[in-house]
Structures are given as structure tokens and as C-alpha cells.
């Protein structure tokens, strides 16, 4: 790729709104609002996440029972209800906590890429940031953009890619993760970003990488390249079609 200034064909704005009590991200292009990539991929079944949530709820109940043994706690119907209600909420609380930490790590990485003022880094987040620095050194990447809003007018969606860089002659799209693993649906996510970037900026992505940074010691990172952006994008469109279809009335009057 010959380096040149990347100028968008249209501006993409992020809109945060509440839909049925839940926070949703939308992307505005000239007054037209599009749903986000991650919202589309919410249609995909995630059995590992379901099992994790069940374990967290069960662990919360077990902890409450252990604390009650040998104490002055009287196990009543009301006590059971309180414990069960808290157990139901626990997985979502942990997901929110993890998402908040991920947001802070993403923000610090973006500040580095933009070479601007940086926020103080807590010791808890230091391993992931150090893993990012280690990967940058090993990859020899040259960053072109940090967090960037893009949208596909042709297919009707928007999203926020984490970074864009150049490795050798390749234009590389990057997505940072602080999750416990790299899951197949991540490939669909970045393939959708690659298509939206092509429409927004008029440049074709050569390669896309998921880069996962561990939030715990030892400092480590994991990198996976998307095998086929075209195939993964087709799968994304299939997920989008399914989601759009299920959002409509499927029955005759």
C-alpha cells in the first residue's frame, strides 16, 4: 500500500440511545441511523457464555450457603429469595465490570496511537497495556488511525473499528480484545468493519487481526488473522438477515 491521507466519503457519527431499557449504539450518516455490528452478532448463540453465567450464579449461591453455616443467619423464604435474585444478577454485573475494564484499556491504547495526553493506568490494567506494547514492538506496525467510526450504506450497518495500521505493504484492520479467548464470531465482526471501511474511506483492507491482551499476569498476547474476509463477511450478512427476519412478523394475519 502506498501511504496517503485517508479521507472519508461521508461522516459517521455515534449515537447512544436507550431501546427498551437497554443502551444501544447507532451510527448516523447524513441523518440516517444504522444499527451496529455487535448488535447484529447478538443473534449468534454463545454456549460458552451461557455455561459461564450458570457457573457464576451457582457460585454466588454456594458462597451464600457457606457463609450461612455456623452463623446466626436464619434461612427463610425471604433469605432464599434475596440470594436467588442476587445470583440472577451476578453474571450481568461481572460482564459489566469486565466491559468497563476493557473500555479503559481500549481508551488507553487509543491515546497511545493518537500520541495525545494519557490517563493514569491502574495496576489492575497494567498487564493488558504492557501486552499491547509488547505486541506493537514485535509486529513493527505503523498506526494510521485509532478508534474510527465507519458505516456501510449498501448493507445498512455501522461500527467502530479499534485501529488501522500498516505492516509492510499491507493495510491492516485491528480489533483489540481482553476476553478470555478469541471466538469465531469475532471474524464476522472485523469482516463487517472491513467492508464498512472500504465504503467509508474507499480503501480495501488487506488483512485483519484479532489481538487479545491478557488482563492478568504474566504479560501475554494472542493474535489471529482472519482467514477470509470475504467468507466471514458473507456469514455476517447471513446473521444480519436472520436478525432482521426475526424482528419482523413471520405470520399471516
trRosetta pair geometry for C-beta under 8 A, 3 or more apart (Angstrom, degrees):
i j d omega theta_ij theta_ji phi_ij phi_ji
1 166 6.2 -124 65 -126 125 114
1 169 5.4 148 12 178 59 65
1 170 6.6 81 -6 -143 110 7
1 171 4.7 87 -57 -45 160 94
1 203 8.0 54 -140 -165 129 122
1 206 7.0 -128 -43 -25 117 133
3 144 7.7 -161 -136 -102 98 120
3 166 6.7 -55 -87 -54 101 167
6 144 6.6 78 -4 158 135 124
6 145 6.9 -63 62 -50 146 125
6 164 7.8 7 -6 100 173 154
6 201 5.2 -2 -172 -157 103 129
6 203 6.6 -63 -122 -6 106 142
7 201 7.3 139 72 -140 31 77
8 11 6.3 112 97 -83 139 44
8 12 7.2 -124 -164 -3 155 91
8 200 5.1 -31 -139 167 98 89
8 201 5.6 -57 -101 -86 60 69
9 199 7.4 -94 41 154 133 57
9 200 6.2 -159 33 -167 89 35
9 201 7.1 -160 -9 -88 84 19
9 202 6.1 106 -44 -38 114 104
10 29 5.5 56 133 -156 133 105
10 30 6.5 -56 -163 -32 128 106
10 151 7.7 -63 88 57 114 113
10 153 7.7 59 39 -46 151 129
10 200 6.7 -98 53 -135 77 72
11 29 7.3 165 83 -128 52 64
12 27 5.4 -7 -173 -175 103 109
12 28 7.1 144 -162 69 50 49
12 29 5.7 -23 -104 -81 70 89
12 149 4.1 -155 101 126 110 104
12 150 5.9 159 15 -113 166 13
12 151 4.6 166 -114 -10 127 109
12 158 6.0 164 -163 -142 125 124
12 200 6.3 -40 -26 -122 128 135
13 27 7.0 149 73 -161 43 55
13 28 4.2 -23 63 59 99 105
13 29 7.8 173 21 -70 76 41
13 149 6.9 77 -98 124 11 163
14 25 6.4 -33 -160 -160 96 101
14 26 7.7 132 -164 76 48 47
14 27 6.4 -29 -102 -104 51 67
14 28 7.7 -122 -36 15 5 88
14 149 5.7 -133 -49 -100 91 140
14 160 7.0 16 -88 -68 126 121
15 25 7.3 134 74 -163 52 51
15 26 4.3 -28 69 70 105 96
15 27 7.1 -169 19 -80 87 17
15 28 5.3 79 -28 -31 120 110
15 33 6.4 -51 42 -128 150 112
16 23 6.3 -7 -173 -167 98 100
16 24 7.5 160 -154 81 52 42
16 25 5.9 -25 -100 -102 68 66
16 26 7.8 -179 -79 25 22 75
17 23 7.6 149 82 -151 30 55
17 24 5.6 -28 70 64 79 90
17 26 6.1 4 14 4 116 118
18 21 6.5 2 -178 -117 107 13
18 22 6.9 144 -154 68 66 28
18 23 6.2 -41 -98 -92 65 50
18 24 7.2 126 -126 16 16 85
19 22 5.9 -34 69 64 72 82
19 24 4.6 10 11 -4 118 137
24 35 7.7 -49 175 -134 120 83
24 36 7.5 -174 180 12 79 114
24 39 6.5 47 -149 -93 100 136
25 36 4.6 37 88 -40 99 148
25 38 7.5 47 48 49 122 112
25 39 7.3 -159 55 -37 80 116
25 160 7.8 -62 161 -11 151 117
26 33 4.7 9 165 -172 134 104
26 34 6.5 150 -167 71 78 39
26 35 6.3 -49 -114 -100 77 37
26 36 6.7 -122 -97 -36 30 89
26 158 7.2 77 177 46 44 129
27 33 7.2 140 70 -156 38 55
27 34 4.8 -29 64 63 92 96
27 35 7.9 -6 20 90 87 8
27 36 6.4 115 -21 -85 103 75
27 149 6.3 171 -133 -173 112 109
27 151 4.9 -180 129 -86 135 116
27 157 7.6 68 38 163 128 43
27 158 2.4 -74 39 85 155 168
27 159 7.0 -61 -46 -22 149 28
28 31 6.8 17 -170 -89 102 12
28 32 7.0 145 -154 71 57 41
28 33 5.4 -25 -95 -97 74 69
28 34 7.7 -180 -79 17 26 74
29 32 5.3 -27 68 62 78 95
29 34 6.8 19 7 -6 106 116
29 151 5.0 -140 -49 78 130 157
29 153 6.4 -114 101 -83 160 99
29 158 7.4 176 -31 -81 106 125
32 153 7.9 73 85 -124 145 91
34 151 5.6 130 41 -147 148 118
34 152 7.8 166 -170 58 163 63
34 156 5.7 -172 -129 -178 110 56
34 157 5.2 168 165 -130 120 19
34 158 4.4 122 84 -16 118 98
35 39 5.0 -103 174 77 107 141
35 40 6.6 123 117 -52 118 85
35 156 7.8 36 33 144 85 85
35 157 5.8 -42 77 -124 73 79
35 158 7.4 171 89 30 25 80
36 39 4.6 100 64 2 82 105
36 40 7.3 -140 102 -6 48 84
36 157 6.8 89 -151 -172 13 91
36 158 5.9 -51 -102 77 59 76
36 159 5.7 109 -158 -93 78 66
36 160 7.9 -18 -142 -1 118 84
37 40 5.7 -54 -158 30 35 113
37 41 6.5 22 153 -11 68 109
37 157 5.9 97 -74 155 64 128
37 158 7.4 -111 -26 96 81 33
37 159 3.8 13 -6 -86 119 130
37 189 5.6 109 144 -142 127 72
37 192 4.6 152 -125 102 124 144
37 193 6.6 -45 -49 -57 167 77
37 196 7.8 -107 -60 -17 122 145
37 236 7.6 -27 -149 -157 97 128
38 41 5.7 -58 -146 42 37 108
38 42 6.9 60 150 -42 62 90
38 159 7.4 123 -15 -123 78 101
38 189 6.8 29 -83 -123 69 117
39 42 5.7 -34 -162 1 36 120
40 43 6.7 -43 170 5 47 109
40 157 6.3 -19 -37 -123 137 145
40 192 7.5 156 59 -108 144 165
40 236 7.0 59 119 -171 139 85
40 239 5.8 100 153 116 96 106
40 240 4.8 -23 -151 -93 130 79
40 243 5.5 -157 -146 23 63 159
41 44 5.5 -24 -175 6 69 116
41 185 5.2 123 -167 178 125 124
41 188 6.1 147 -102 95 119 124
41 189 6.0 -33 -41 -76 158 91
41 236 7.5 -45 -76 -130 96 83
41 239 6.1 26 -103 146 55 154
42 243 7.6 86 64 -113 80 133
43 239 5.5 161 65 -171 121 89
43 242 5.7 152 153 99 152 110
43 243 4.2 -126 -51 -78 143 98
43 246 7.3 148 -128 31 122 141
44 185 5.1 171 75 -95 165 137
44 188 8.0 146 -49 43 149 154
44 239 6.1 -31 -57 -128 97 130
46 49 3.9 27 121 18 118 119
46 50 6.6 150 95 -19 69 84
46 183 7.5 10 -129 -168 105 158
46 185 7.7 -64 -86 -1 102 143
47 50 5.4 -53 -146 35 38 114
47 51 6.2 37 157 -17 70 104
48 51 5.9 -55 -149 38 31 110
48 52 6.3 35 151 -22 64 107
48 181 8.0 -51 148 45 164 136
48 183 7.5 -148 42 -105 140 126
49 52 5.5 -51 -146 35 33 115
49 53 6.4 35 154 -21 65 104
50 53 5.8 -54 -150 34 29 111
50 54 6.6 30 152 -19 63 105
51 54 5.7 -53 -150 35 33 112
51 55 6.5 34 152 -20 65 104
52 55 5.8 -57 -152 35 32 111
52 56 6.4 29 153 -19 66 106
52 91 7.3 123 116 -135 81 115
53 56 5.8 -54 -147 35 32 111
53 57 6.5 30 155 -16 65 106
53 91 3.8 38 -137 -130 84 160
54 57 5.9 -57 -149 37 31 109
54 58 6.2 28 154 -16 65 109
55 58 5.7 -58 -146 40 30 110
55 59 6.1 33 155 -23 66 107
56 59 5.7 -50 -144 35 30 113
56 60 6.5 33 154 -23 62 103
56 90 5.3 -161 143 117 104 112
56 91 4.6 131 73 -84 136 79
56 94 5.9 -115 -146 11 154 151
57 60 5.8 -53 -153 31 31 113
57 61 6.7 28 151 -16 64 104
57 87 4.3 83 -161 167 79 94
57 88 6.4 39 -124 -83 123 33
57 90 5.8 159 -93 53 57 117
57 91 6.1 -40 -47 -31 89 106
58 61 5.8 -55 -151 37 35 110
58 62 6.2 35 152 -19 68 107
58 87 7.6 78 -57 -162 21 127
59 62 5.6 -54 -145 38 32 113
59 63 6.3 35 155 -22 65 105
60 63 5.8 -53 -150 34 29 112
60 64 6.6 29 152 -19 62 105
60 83 7.6 167 132 -174 93 79
60 86 6.3 -148 161 116 135 94
60 87 4.3 175 84 -109 125 78
60 90 4.6 -160 -53 -44 151 165
61 64 5.8 -56 -152 35 32 111
61 65 6.5 31 152 -18 66 105
61 83 6.0 92 -120 156 71 113
61 84 7.2 30 -97 -91 111 57
61 87 5.0 12 -52 -91 89 147
62 65 5.8 -55 -150 36 32 111
62 66 6.3 33 153 -20 66 105
63 66 5.7 -53 -147 35 32 111
63 67 6.4 29 156 -17 65 107
64 67 5.9 -57 -149 37 30 110
64 68 6.5 31 152 -24 63 107
64 83 4.5 160 129 -131 169 121
64 86 7.7 123 -65 71 141 132
64 87 7.9 -92 -3 -60 135 106
65 68 5.6 -57 -152 32 33 113
65 69 6.9 40 151 -31 64 97
66 69 5.9 -47 -157 17 35 113
67 71 6.5 7 153 -16 62 148
67 73 7.3 64 117 -7 82 151
68 71 5.6 -106 -154 44 32 115
68 73 4.2 -92 -132 75 84 136
68 75 6.2 65 180 -66 152 102
68 79 7.9 95 -105 166 139 141
73 79 6.9 122 177 -137 104 149
74 79 7.0 -176 94 -31 57 147
75 79 5.3 -124 -140 78 46 142
75 80 6.8 63 -174 -53 87 89
76 79 4.7 104 47 4 70 100
76 80 7.1 -130 97 -2 40 87
77 80 5.7 -53 -150 36 33 113
77 81 6.4 36 151 -22 65 105
78 81 5.6 -53 -149 34 32 114
78 82 6.5 34 153 -20 65 103
79 82 5.8 -54 -150 34 31 111
79 83 6.4 28 154 -16 65 107
80 83 5.8 -58 -149 38 30 110
80 84 6.1 26 157 -16 66 110
81 84 5.9 -58 -143 40 28 108
81 85 6.1 29 158 -20 65 108
82 85 5.9 -56 -147 36 26 110
82 86 6.4 23 156 -15 63 108
83 86 5.9 -59 -150 39 28 109
83 87 6.2 30 152 -23 65 108
84 87 5.5 -52 -144 34 32 114
84 88 6.5 37 155 -23 64 102
85 88 5.8 -52 -153 30 31 113
85 89 6.7 20 152 -11 63 109
86 89 5.8 -64 -151 42 34 107
86 90 6.4 53 150 -49 67 97
87 90 5.6 -35 -148 2 33 121
89 92 5.9 -69 -166 46 53 108
89 93 5.8 55 143 -28 83 109
90 93 5.5 -57 -146 35 33 114
90 94 6.4 30 159 -17 68 105
91 94 5.8 -57 -149 38 32 109
91 95 6.3 34 153 -20 66 106
92 95 5.5 -51 -145 36 34 114
92 96 6.3 36 154 -20 65 104
93 96 5.8 -54 -149 35 30 111
93 97 6.4 32 151 -20 63 106
94 97 5.5 -51 -146 36 33 114
94 98 6.3 32 155 -17 66 105
95 98 5.8 -56 -147 39 30 109
95 99 6.2 31 153 -20 65 108
96 99 5.6 -54 -145 37 30 112
96 100 6.3 35 154 -23 64 104
97 100 5.8 -53 -151 32 29 112
97 101 6.7 26 152 -15 62 104
98 101 5.8 -55 -152 36 34 110
98 102 6.3 35 150 -20 66 107
98 178 7.6 -170 179 103 89 107
98 179 8.0 70 162 -106 131 60
99 102 5.5 -54 -147 38 33 114
99 103 6.3 39 152 -25 65 103
100 103 5.6 -49 -149 31 31 114
100 104 6.7 31 153 -18 62 103
101 104 5.8 -54 -153 34 34 111
101 105 6.5 32 151 -17 66 105
101 124 7.3 -91 -129 129 121 115
101 125 6.5 -169 -162 -93 90 100
101 178 6.8 -127 111 116 97 153
101 215 6.5 47 141 -130 137 143
102 105 5.7 -55 -148 37 33 110
102 106 6.2 35 153 -19 67 106
102 177 7.9 -26 -140 -159 124 41
102 178 4.5 -166 -107 43 90 125
102 179 7.9 18 -95 -53 138 64
103 106 5.7 -54 -147 37 30 113
103 107 6.3 33 153 -23 64 106
104 107 5.6 -52 -147 33 30 114
104 108 6.5 29 155 -18 64 104
104 119 7.7 -101 -159 87 88 143
104 122 7.9 4 148 19 151 108
104 125 5.9 -91 109 -102 120 155
105 108 5.9 -54 -149 35 31 108
105 109 6.4 31 153 -17 65 106
105 125 5.6 -162 -79 -160 88 113
105 128 4.8 -33 -129 112 140 140
105 129 6.5 -145 -139 -64 86 79
105 132 7.8 165 179 -35 100 136
105 176 7.4 -151 119 144 105 136
105 178 5.6 99 54 -59 155 145
105 213 6.9 -163 172 76 143 135
105 215 7.6 -106 -59 -101 150 94
106 109 5.8 -58 -150 38 30 111
106 110 6.3 30 154 -20 65 108
106 147 7.3 75 163 -74 106 122
106 162 6.6 -104 -143 -132 106 109
106 176 5.8 165 -104 76 84 135
107 110 5.7 -56 -149 36 30 112
107 111 6.5 33 152 -22 64 103
107 119 6.8 17 120 19 118 134
108 111 5.6 -50 -150 32 34 114
108 112 6.7 38 150 -20 63 101
108 118 6.4 59 -144 -159 77 101
108 119 6.2 -99 -92 53 87 96
108 121 6.0 68 -126 -92 153 104
108 125 7.2 127 3 141 153 136
108 129 5.8 -44 112 -104 140 121
109 112 5.6 -53 -156 32 35 114
109 113 6.5 34 149 -19 67 104
109 129 7.2 -157 -67 -121 80 76
109 132 5.4 -125 -105 -153 111 162
109 146 7.8 160 119 -143 77 107
109 162 7.6 9 101 177 133 111
109 163 7.6 -88 138 -49 114 133
109 176 6.2 131 60 -74 168 165
110 113 5.6 -51 -147 35 36 113
110 114 6.2 22 158 -8 68 110
110 146 4.2 102 -147 -180 81 133
110 147 4.9 -12 -116 -14 137 105
110 162 7.7 -120 -75 -168 97 73
110 163 7.6 -158 -100 -75 72 98
111 114 6.1 -62 -142 47 28 102
111 116 5.6 -97 -154 66 74 88
111 117 6.9 -65 -158 92 120 42
111 118 4.5 133 132 -107 139 74
111 119 6.8 175 -28 6 165 78
112 115 7.4 22 178 -72 33 44
112 118 6.9 41 -65 -97 66 125
112 132 7.7 139 44 126 158 133
113 143 4.7 -131 -146 168 96 163
113 145 7.6 28 153 133 132 25
113 146 4.0 144 89 -84 134 102
113 163 5.9 -146 -105 -119 160 120
114 146 5.1 -53 -48 -15 94 143
118 121 7.8 -21 152 -38 114 96
121 125 5.5 -121 -169 83 87 110
121 126 5.8 109 138 -84 118 72
121 129 5.7 -44 -145 -4 149 165
122 125 5.1 79 60 14 82 99
122 126 7.3 -119 99 -32 43 83
123 126 5.3 -32 -150 -5 38 125
124 215 7.8 5 161 177 75 99
125 128 5.8 -57 -171 41 65 110
125 129 6.1 59 137 -20 86 109
125 215 7.3 -47 -123 -145 51 88
126 129 5.7 -65 -146 42 34 109
126 130 5.9 32 160 -20 72 109
127 130 5.8 -59 -145 39 29 109
127 131 6.3 33 155 -23 65 105
127 213 7.8 159 123 161 74 95
127 214 6.0 -57 138 101 119 84
127 215 6.1 102 75 179 114 25
127 216 5.9 3 73 154 165 5
127 217 5.2 -136 -98 -67 136 59
127 218 7.7 164 -143 159 120 20
127 219 5.3 -152 -153 -94 77 71
128 131 5.5 -52 -150 33 32 115
128 132 6.7 38 149 -22 63 100
128 178 5.6 -1 -128 -117 144 116
128 213 4.1 96 -154 127 78 120
128 214 6.5 -149 -90 85 70 35
128 215 4.9 -8 -52 -99 116 56
129 132 5.5 -47 -154 30 36 115
129 133 6.7 36 149 -16 65 102
129 213 7.7 79 -51 168 21 152
130 133 5.6 -50 -150 36 37 113
130 134 6.3 41 149 -22 65 104
130 219 4.6 -66 104 -126 117 137
131 134 5.5 -51 -148 35 33 115
131 135 6.5 33 153 -19 65 104
131 213 4.0 151 88 -145 130 94
131 214 5.9 139 -65 37 159 74
131 219 5.0 -167 -70 -171 77 80
131 220 5.9 -11 -117 72 120 19
131 221 4.4 144 174 -58 105 93
132 135 5.8 -56 -150 35 30 109
132 136 6.4 33 153 -22 65 105
132 176 7.5 1 -103 -127 115 127
132 211 7.9 94 -115 132 72 128
132 213 5.5 -24 -53 -91 79 148
132 221 7.3 123 -74 -85 36 135
133 136 5.7 -50 -147 32 32 114
133 137 6.6 32 155 -18 63 105
134 137 6.0 -57 -154 35 30 111
134 138 6.5 19 154 -11 65 111
134 219 6.2 129 -20 144 147 119
134 221 6.3 -180 80 -3 109 120
135 138 5.8 -63 -145 43 32 105
135 139 5.7 21 162 -14 71 115
135 211 5.9 107 179 -164 164 133
135 213 7.5 -106 -11 -86 135 97
135 221 4.6 -42 -62 63 118 170
135 223 7.0 141 -139 -61 123 119
136 139 6.2 -61 -135 42 23 103
136 141 6.1 -89 -140 44 66 102
137 140 7.6 14 174 -66 28 55
139 167 6.3 -73 167 -105 95 128
139 223 7.9 148 -81 -95 120 159
140 167 6.7 104 85 -134 79 86
141 165 4.3 23 180 155 115 150
141 166 7.0 138 -162 66 69 40
141 167 5.2 -47 -103 -75 74 92
141 172 7.0 -93 -129 62 116 141
142 165 6.0 154 76 -166 41 91
142 166 4.8 -23 63 60 98 93
142 167 7.7 165 19 -76 72 44
143 146 7.1 30 175 -68 131 67
143 163 6.1 -58 -135 -172 107 118
143 164 7.4 103 -161 81 66 50
143 165 4.7 -52 -103 -100 47 99
144 164 4.8 -54 67 105 104 96
144 165 5.8 168 6 -108 83 35
144 166 6.1 77 -38 -20 115 96
144 171 7.9 -27 12 -139 153 86
145 148 4.9 17 153 -51 134 133
145 161 8.0 57 104 91 122 110
145 163 6.4 169 93 -155 66 52
145 164 4.1 29 45 39 104 106
145 165 8.0 -133 39 -58 62 52
146 162 7.6 -54 -178 165 58 51
146 163 5.6 -29 -133 -104 41 83
147 160 5.9 3 -168 179 93 109
147 161 7.5 170 -146 86 44 48
147 162 6.1 -30 -95 -141 68 39
147 163 7.3 -32 -57 -67 41 61
148 160 6.9 157 75 -156 36 62
148 161 5.3 -14 60 58 92 93
148 163 7.9 110 0 -109 101 24
148 164 6.5 -5 8 -12 145 114
148 197 7.6 62 106 -108 130 102
149 158 6.8 8 -174 178 89 114
149 159 7.6 176 -147 95 55 32
149 160 5.5 -30 -94 -99 63 78
150 158 6.7 174 94 -155 44 71
150 159 6.1 -17 63 65 85 76
150 160 7.6 149 19 -100 73 28
150 161 6.2 21 7 -5 123 106
150 193 6.3 100 57 -155 134 69
150 196 3.9 122 127 128 110 107
150 197 4.9 -51 -127 -77 162 57
150 199 7.6 121 178 63 101 88
150 200 4.4 -132 -142 1 86 152
150 201 7.4 -59 -116 -15 114 98
151 157 7.0 -165 -150 102 70 39
151 158 3.8 -28 -101 -102 91 90
151 159 7.5 149 -89 17 51 58
151 196 5.5 -74 -164 -157 3 113
151 199 7.3 -81 96 91 52 123
151 200 6.1 102 41 -74 58 115
152 155 4.3 -1 126 44 132 95
152 156 6.8 -41 97 15 89 22
152 157 5.5 16 47 53 103 74
152 158 7.4 -165 21 -81 62 45
152 192 7.5 -101 -12 -173 137 78
152 195 5.5 14 -88 120 134 101
152 196 4.3 -94 -42 -96 85 77
152 199 5.2 114 -118 23 62 152
153 156 7.4 29 -167 -73 28 47
153 199 6.2 -167 21 166 82 141
154 199 6.3 -149 3 -102 106 144
155 195 6.9 22 15 130 141 139
155 237 6.7 -94 -147 -106 133 100
155 240 7.3 64 168 101 109 170
157 192 6.6 -40 96 -175 139 123
157 196 7.0 -92 90 -80 84 126
157 240 6.8 -99 -50 -117 140 139
158 196 6.7 123 -133 -146 42 147
159 189 7.7 163 -149 -170 152 78
159 192 6.2 99 -14 115 155 108
159 193 5.2 -103 96 -92 137 82
159 196 5.8 144 36 37 102 164
161 164 6.7 56 116 -53 133 89
161 173 5.8 -71 -158 -160 140 104
161 174 7.4 103 170 61 98 52
161 175 6.8 -88 -152 -82 71 82
161 190 7.5 83 -123 -133 99 73
161 193 4.3 118 -80 -171 105 136
161 196 8.0 180 -36 76 111 113
161 197 6.4 4 -16 -66 151 121
162 174 5.5 -84 79 105 103 81
162 175 5.1 127 11 -124 121 42
162 176 4.7 -179 -171 6 164 89
163 173 7.9 150 87 -163 52 45
163 174 4.2 -17 69 63 94 119
163 176 7.4 61 3 -31 110 102
164 171 7.1 -7 -174 -176 101 88
164 172 7.1 153 -161 82 53 53
164 173 5.9 -24 -107 -106 76 58
164 174 6.9 -169 -82 16 26 89
164 197 7.4 145 -91 -141 131 146
165 172 5.0 -26 71 67 79 103
165 174 6.2 29 9 -20 107 127
166 169 7.7 -29 -170 -149 101 14
166 170 6.8 157 -154 79 59 50
166 171 6.2 -29 -100 -102 77 51
166 172 6.6 159 -100 15 22 92
167 170 5.3 -16 66 61 79 104
167 172 5.3 32 8 -20 102 143
167 207 7.6 -50 48 57 117 134
169 206 7.9 111 113 -60 70 173
170 206 4.1 -133 -152 89 84 144
170 207 5.1 16 172 9 136 113
171 203 6.2 -117 176 152 172 121
171 204 7.3 125 61 92 135 52
171 205 5.7 -120 106 -130 102 47
171 206 4.9 119 47 4 69 99
171 207 7.7 158 81 30 45 68
172 205 7.4 78 -128 -162 19 91
172 206 6.7 -50 -71 64 57 93
172 207 4.9 -19 -111 75 83 93
172 208 6.9 156 -164 -95 64 33
172 209 6.3 8 -177 2 113 106
173 190 5.9 154 113 -172 120 104
173 193 6.0 162 178 108 144 116
173 194 5.4 -140 5 -86 160 86
173 197 6.6 -162 -95 -1 130 161
173 205 4.8 -18 -20 -137 116 139
173 207 7.5 -166 27 99 70 46
173 208 4.3 -17 66 -111 100 89
173 209 7.5 169 85 24 54 61
174 208 7.5 -170 -72 -155 30 62
174 209 5.6 -10 -113 64 71 92
174 211 6.2 -9 -161 6 101 118
175 186 6.7 -179 98 -173 144 103
175 189 6.7 103 -127 108 167 116
175 190 4.9 -120 -18 -83 136 113
175 193 7.3 152 -70 19 116 158
175 208 7.4 29 -4 179 102 100
175 209 7.4 -169 30 95 71 51
175 210 5.3 -29 71 -111 102 65
175 211 7.2 158 76 24 48 71
176 211 5.8 -32 -109 74 58 92
176 212 7.8 127 -171 -100 51 33
176 213 6.7 -10 -165 2 97 110
177 182 6.5 136 63 -98 159 77
177 186 6.9 -34 -66 -120 143 145
177 210 6.0 14 -5 -177 126 98
177 211 7.0 166 25 83 80 40
177 212 4.3 -34 79 -102 104 79
177 213 7.3 161 81 19 51 65
178 212 7.0 152 -91 -158 23 72
178 213 5.7 -29 -98 68 77 84
178 214 7.8 115 -148 -132 70 11
178 215 5.4 68 -175 -54 109 105
179 182 7.5 134 73 -78 114 40
179 183 7.4 -49 111 -8 154 104
179 212 6.6 -72 52 -132 73 118
181 212 7.4 -32 -169 -127 16 169
182 186 5.9 -81 -168 33 76 153
182 210 5.2 128 -140 114 122 140
182 212 5.5 -127 -63 -34 97 135
182 222 6.2 -139 -25 113 123 125
182 224 5.2 150 139 10 163 138
183 186 5.5 117 67 -15 66 100
184 187 6.0 -43 -173 17 52 111
184 188 7.6 46 139 -11 70 99
185 188 5.3 -46 -160 32 56 115
185 189 6.4 64 143 -27 72 100
186 189 5.3 -50 -152 31 39 119
186 190 6.6 26 158 -10 70 102
186 210 5.0 52 141 -97 137 146
187 190 6.4 -58 -147 40 30 98
187 191 6.2 32 154 -21 64 111
187 210 7.5 -79 -73 -31 60 127
187 226 5.0 137 -140 -122 91 98
187 227 7.6 -6 -140 22 141 80
187 232 4.3 -116 144 -126 97 138
187 235 7.8 37 100 63 102 138
188 191 5.7 -57 -145 37 29 113
188 192 6.4 33 155 -21 63 105
188 232 5.2 -149 -88 180 47 89
188 233 7.6 140 -144 -92 61 28
188 235 5.2 -99 -100 98 110 105
188 236 4.1 152 -170 -75 94 87
188 239 6.5 59 179 6 153 144
189 192 6.0 -60 -158 32 27 110
189 193 6.7 24 148 -16 63 105
189 236 7.5 154 -64 -102 26 123
190 193 5.2 -47 -149 36 42 116
190 194 6.3 50 149 -27 68 99
190 208 4.4 154 144 167 129 139
190 209 8.0 -151 -162 55 167 20
190 210 6.7 -139 -26 -66 144 84
190 226 5.9 -148 83 -51 124 141
190 229 7.8 -87 112 -119 87 93
190 232 7.5 6 68 126 77 148
191 194 5.5 -46 -149 29 34 115
191 195 6.8 34 152 -16 63 101
191 208 7.0 -162 -73 42 53 163
191 226 6.4 169 -64 -167 90 155
191 229 4.8 164 -122 -157 90 67
191 230 7.8 -151 -152 -38 123 9
191 232 3.6 177 -41 102 152 107
191 233 4.0 -141 153 -63 116 71
191 235 7.7 76 61 51 153 92
191 236 5.7 -167 84 -17 110 134
192 195 5.9 -52 -152 35 33 109
192 196 6.3 29 152 -15 65 109
192 233 6.4 145 -73 -122 51 78
192 236 4.6 -168 -63 -172 104 162
193 196 5.7 -60 -146 42 32 110
193 197 6.0 37 154 -24 68 106
193 208 7.7 134 72 -129 108 138
194 197 5.7 -51 -145 34 28 113
194 198 6.5 33 153 -22 61 103
194 205 4.1 -97 -141 33 103 145
194 208 5.7 -90 -63 -61 126 136
194 229 5.2 -49 73 -159 163 134
194 233 7.2 -98 65 -72 108 121
195 198 5.7 -52 -152 31 32 114
195 199 6.7 25 153 -13 64 105
195 233 5.5 109 -42 -132 129 136
196 199 5.8 -56 -151 39 34 108
196 200 6.0 25 155 -14 68 112
197 200 5.8 -60 -138 44 29 106
197 201 5.6 -20 178 25 69 114
197 203 7.0 -49 142 69 97 84
197 205 6.1 70 75 -46 135 113
198 201 7.1 -70 -119 57 14 77
198 202 7.1 48 -176 -120 50 12
198 203 6.5 -121 -116 76 57 38
198 204 5.5 33 -111 -97 113 54
198 205 6.8 -97 -58 -6 95 84
199 202 7.9 16 -166 -66 13 48
205 208 6.0 36 152 -59 137 96
205 229 6.7 158 87 -112 113 167
207 225 6.0 -38 -171 -149 109 113
207 226 7.5 162 -169 46 61 87
208 225 7.1 126 78 -157 49 63
208 226 4.4 9 72 14 102 126
208 229 6.0 105 8 -89 124 112
209 223 5.7 -15 -170 -163 120 96
209 224 6.9 151 -155 77 68 39
209 225 5.4 -38 -97 -96 77 63
209 226 7.4 -133 -79 -7 29 79
210 223 7.2 158 83 -152 55 46
210 224 4.9 -4 55 58 101 92
210 226 7.5 97 -17 -54 91 83
211 221 6.1 -3 -176 -178 90 120
211 222 7.4 161 -157 81 45 48
211 223 5.2 -7 -107 -103 75 81
212 221 6.4 156 81 -162 53 65
212 222 4.4 -8 56 57 107 97
212 223 7.7 -160 22 -70 71 37
213 221 5.3 -24 -100 -106 63 90
214 217 7.9 143 118 -77 122 10
214 218 7.7 47 83 82 149 48
214 219 7.2 174 62 -147 109 29
214 220 4.9 36 6 61 133 84
214 221 7.1 -133 -1 -81 81 41
214 222 8.0 83 -44 -9 88 95
226 229 5.6 75 115 -75 133 70
226 232 5.8 -65 -166 -8 122 156
227 231 7.3 -25 91 52 95 129
227 232 7.7 130 55 -40 75 112
228 231 3.8 49 99 17 124 110
228 232 6.2 158 89 -12 67 85
229 232 5.8 -59 -142 43 30 109
229 233 6.0 34 157 -24 66 108
230 233 5.9 -57 -148 34 26 110
230 234 6.7 29 153 -20 62 103
231 234 5.7 -51 -153 31 34 113
231 235 6.7 33 150 -17 64 104
232 235 5.5 -52 -153 36 36 114
232 236 6.5 43 147 -23 66 101
233 236 5.3 -46 -149 32 38 116
233 237 6.5 40 151 -19 66 100
234 237 5.7 -52 -151 35 33 111
234 238 6.6 37 148 -22 63 103
235 238 5.5 -49 -151 32 36 115
235 239 6.6 38 150 -18 65 101
236 239 5.6 -54 -153 35 34 111
236 240 6.3 34 149 -20 67 105
237 240 5.4 -51 -145 37 35 114
237 241 6.3 39 153 -22 66 102
238 241 5.7 -50 -147 33 31 112
238 242 6.5 32 153 -18 63 105
239 242 5.7 -55 -150 37 31 112
239 243 6.3 30 153 -18 66 107
240 243 5.7 -55 -146 38 31 110
240 244 6.1 28 157 -16 66 108
241 244 5.9 -56 -144 40 28 108
241 245 6.0 31 156 -23 64 110
242 245 5.7 -56 -145 35 27 113
242 246 6.3 21 160 -14 64 108
243 246 6.1 -59 -147 39 27 106
243 247 6.5 29 153 -23 62 109
244 247 5.7 -58 -152 32 31 114
244 248 7.0 23 153 -16 63 106
245 248 6.1 -67 -160 34 33 106
245 250 7.3 54 165 -85 84 109
246 250 7.7 -21 -119 -43 42 125
